[in-house]
Amino acid sequence: MTHKLFPCLWFDRQAKAAADYYCSVFKDSKIVSENPMVVIFELNSTKFMALNGGPQYKFSPANSYVITCDTQEEIDHYWEKLGAGGTYNKCGWLDDKFGVSWQIVPTILGQLMNDPEKAPKAMYAFMQMTKFDIEKLINA
């Protein structure tokens, strides 16, 4: 038997609002099911559960969701949409308006960091950035 894994996001009372919001940001998304306590939704074929669990727990950057982007346009889209009403942080991290942490990362970063010659320059460049800039990383 295969046991499928998916994250549960604990909200005070905003599970439905958060699921609707995330589905508006990701093109390939949908609400799968909902009841007053739980909303199951999918973003880019990844299943999530949003739970109205009460105020006991808060989100932190210790748990974040990484979105890899092939183009600057994709980075800009997720950065602007998910960051609206939230907090922008360094190195492609942001906390959305619900407090969930996201990392908006260019796909090419892994390639640059695996190149012993380019890695130090790329790291120095991205440590200066808030939102990633693919062109500046490549030219570093």
N, C-alpha and C positions, 0 to 999 in steps of 0.2 A: 504494500500500500504506500503510495506517495502522499506525503503530507505537504500541502502547499503553505507557503509562508507569505504574509503580507502585513504591512504596518497598520497599527491602530493609532489614530491621532485623538488624544483626549482633550476635549473642549469643555468649557463650563456649560454653555447652552447654545453654542454657535455651530454645531455639527452640520446642519443643513446649509446654513449661510456659507460656511467654509467650503463644503463640497460643491455648491453651486459656483462659488468664486473660482475654485481651481478648475472646474470644468469649463469656465469661460476663458481661462488662460491657455489651456492645452487644446489643440485642434482635435486630436483623437481622444475624446473623453466622453464619459456618460455616467449618469446615476444608474446604478444597477437595482438597488432596492433601498427602501427607507421606512422607518417607523419613528415614533417620537424619541427613541433612545439612540438609534444607530442608523447611519447612512453608509451604504456600500457604494463606492464609485470607482471608476477606472480612469487613469491618466496614461495615455500612450501604452495601453495594454497592461499597465501595472495596477493591480487591485489595491485599494485602500479602504479602511474602515474609519469613519468619524464617529466618535462616541460622545454623547452628552453626559459626561461623568461628574460634573460639578466642579467647584473651584479648587479642589485639593491640590491638583498638580498643574504645573506650568511647563511650557516648552523651554528648551535651552539649546544653545549651539552644540551641545554634546551629542545631539542627534540632529543630523541635517540630511537633506535630500539633494543629490547631485544631478544637475541637468547638463549633459554634454552637448555642445553646440558646434556645428560645422562652419557656421558663418557669423559674421558680425551682426547681421540682421537678426539672427536667432538670439544671440546674446542680448541685443538691445530689446527685443520683444519681451523675453522673460524678465530681464532686469527691470524694465519699466512696469510691466503688468504685476509681477509678484512684489515688487518693491513699493508700489503705490500705497501710501498710508502706513508703511512700515519703516524700517531702519536699514540704511545701507552701511555695510562694513567693508573692511579691506579685503583684497585678494579674491574678489568675486562672491563674497558672502553677503547675504541679506536676511533680514527677518521680516516676514510679511506682516500684514495688519493683524493677523491672529497670533503672531509670535512664533510661527514655524520658521525654522532656518533652512535656507536654500543656498547651494553653491552653483553659480552659473559659470561653467568652465568651458573654454574652447577645447575641442577635441585635439587640436594640434599641440596642446600643452604637454601631453604625455610624450609625444615624439621629441619635443624640444628638451624636456627634462631627462630623456634617455640618451641624449647626445652629450658626451663628456665635454665637448668644446662649447656648446651652446647653453648648457644647463646653468652655469653660474650667471651668465648674462640674462637669460630668461628669468631666472629666479629674482635677480636684482630688479628687473623691469616690473615683474608682477607684484613684488612687495611694495612698489610705489603706487600701485593702482587700487582703485576701488572697483569699478567695473572693468573687466578685462577688455583690452584692445588688441585684437589679433595682429594687426599690422605692426604695432609697436613691439609685440612679443617677437615676431618674425625678424624684425629689423634690429633687435637688441644685440 
